[in-house]
Amino acid sequence: MTGAAIGFLVTVWSIVFITIFASLRRLTSAEAMKKAQK
Amino acid sequence: MNFKKTIDSAKLNHKKEGHIMAEQQQREEWGSKIGLILAMAGNAVGLGNFWRFPYQAAKNGGGAFMIPYFGALILLGLPLMLCEWQLGRYGGKYGHGTLGPMVYLQAREGINPKSAAIIGSIAGAFAFAVTLLVNSYYNHLIGWTLGYAVMSMTGGYMDTAKATGDIFVGYIQNPAQVFTFWVIALAGLAWAVMRGVQEGIEAWAKLMMPVLYVFGIILAIRALTLGAPVNPDWSALKGLNFVWNPDFSTLNWTSALAAAGQIFFTLSIGMGIVCNYASYLKPEDDVVVSSVAMISLNEFAEIVLGGSIVIPIAYSFLGPDGISAGVGLSFIALPNVFRAMPAGQVFGSLWFFLLFFAGFTSAIAMYNYLVALLEEDLGVERKKGALYIFFAYIIVGLPVGLEPILTKTADLAYFTEIDNWVGSYLLIVLGLIEVLVVAFFMKEKALTEINKGALWKVPNWFYNLFIRGLTPLTLAIVLFFSTKTYMEAGYFKLVPSFVAESPALVPWVQAARVVMLAVVIIGFMQSYRSIKTKYGKELESGKVSVYVD
């Protein structure tokens, strides 16, 4: 694989993984907080 | 029942002067956030991720395709997704799960109710056409994947003496195989939808989506560790390089249009089905982080898994020419690979079951849209509604299954005509209607609605720059050039160019056109009736009077 391809792949995959992690974490922590408040 | 919510006079406790509250509505709700996100991801992750994306990327230059693809994701995908979640949650508050009344409710904020009803009815008609007719062939595709999954397990295509192309043609021309797996898939969908949002759709998504991701990860690891089994120049990593090498010199308008089309198809936007799922949210539920989670899970399935399975496998066994096999990549090219691979039957089964799960969780969304329509507008109970839609899909799906059997061809002209218009062109038109209504009729109220209960807030600049600027502009440009491309390809002709040399297929294309026209007219009348039933006084008086706080 060329350096440009590796760079492009790593950048995009990292954005996807970070976004999944951050969004799911935010949603689940908000739901847990709501449950705790009830 | 705990999953029912009631919008009644007790909840809508402050009656505004001169305003009539929406009548009592009972609607289901999602059971949990994870269930909702998996159902939404299941809605988006479909055959488009694993079957359509690889051949679109291969056909349009690999890395050259990825650049406009990400451009379209940011310019169209995210803003439209926010609009659709907002449209759906807002409509759900008024007891609507279908697009016609949802668009009406937002359009009436900027124009008089009569004009808003016309726009809502057009949107409703298109969504009705998409959910009824796209599923008419999509259900067949799911049936094929199930049939091929069974064939993988039984070794049905492993005989190297038979060409996989001939096996595929033999499959779609065999009524017993085609109709058996199609009806099994449809019955599974009916059963899931009958059980309701929480116990049916959500429960299936919680089971199927994790399995789908696990199968995808196993297949991706296998694909990337294949090495170069046939030719030292054809390695799996070279296939991956083809997808990710950002070659700006090969960028062109055709790949940009294909990328925009792929974004609509993969995210299930411009169909009304995201709005339908969002209608089962509570009024204060977040839509911003949920949209982002849905998109990122979809992109994981598409660019990480979809991009790492088909193209590397096809490249390592078939070389650079093999990856441009188009729609036949999954059903014709890959079975060749599974024949040659160690434990090919196992990996073939995993691949076709993955496609089946992906298709199934998307088809449920289209199915549920129509059941919601029957429930809300005609008062049909969910179980009966699911049964009626089962038979409706049998009727509209019959021509798709019968054409290859009766004509002894494999051109799928009826399918192609429906896909060209309802499965591709209409999505862009509907997306444009939605964003225009949200941005220019609902105006700033739409941003307030999007940010209501949001765990991350959408800033003003994003709303003004994208939803009120770049997104509708880009959509208008895409629509203009799509129309030009369609004209050049001869799709507007009385006898479209793609069947001009095959007279036997012309009646199938004309039948598809009659069906599409009839469905759009019925959809328009049904949507208008639905709006008029609930908001008739507004249409008569020209003043907005029905509000749910």
Chai-1 contact restraints between the chains, C-beta under 6 A:
chainA,res_idxA,chainB,res_idxB,connection_type,confidence,min_distance_angstrom,max_distance_angstrom,comment,restraint_id
A,M1,B,L237,contact,1.0,0.0,6.0,A-B,restraint_1
A,M1,B,N241,contact,1.0,0.0,6.0,A-B,restraint_2
A,T2,B,N245,contact,1.0,0.0,6.0,A-B,restraint_3
A,A4,B,P246,contact,1.0,0.0,6.0,A-B,restraint_4
A,A5,B,N241,contact,1.0,0.0,6.0,A-B,restraint_5
A,A5,B,W244,contact,1.0,0.0,6.0,A-B,restraint_6
A,A5,B,N245,contact,1.0,0.0,6.0,A-B,restraint_7
A,F8,B,W244,contact,1.0,0.0,6.0,A-B,restraint_8
A,F8,B,P246,contact,1.0,0.0,6.0,A-B,restraint_9
A,L9,B,W244,contact,1.0,0.0,6.0,A-B,restraint_10
A,W13,B,V304,contact,1.0,0.0,6.0,A-B,restraint_11
A,V16,B,S296,contact,1.0,0.0,6.0,A-B,restraint_12
A,V16,B,E299,contact,1.0,0.0,6.0,A-B,restraint_13
A,V16,B,F300,contact,1.0,0.0,6.0,A-B,restraint_14
A,T19,B,S296,contact,1.0,0.0,6.0,A-B,restraint_15
A,I20,B,S296,contact,1.0,0.0,6.0,A-B,restraint_16
A,S23,B,V289,contact,1.0,0.0,6.0,A-B,restraint_17
A,S23,B,V292,contact,1.0,0.0,6.0,A-B,restraint_18
A,S23,B,A293,contact,1.0,0.0,6.0,A-B,restraint_19
A,L24,B,A293,contact,1.0,0.0,6.0,A-B,restraint_20
A,R26,B,V289,contact,1.0,0.0,6.0,A-B,restraint_21
A,R26,B,L455,contact,1.0,0.0,6.0,A-B,restraint_22
A,L27,B,K33,contact,1.0,0.0,6.0,A-B,restraint_23
A,L27,B,V289,contact,1.0,0.0,6.0,A-B,restraint_24
A,A30,B,L455,contact,1.0,0.0,6.0,A-B,restraint_25
A,E31,B,K33,contact,1.0,0.0,6.0,A-B,restraint_26
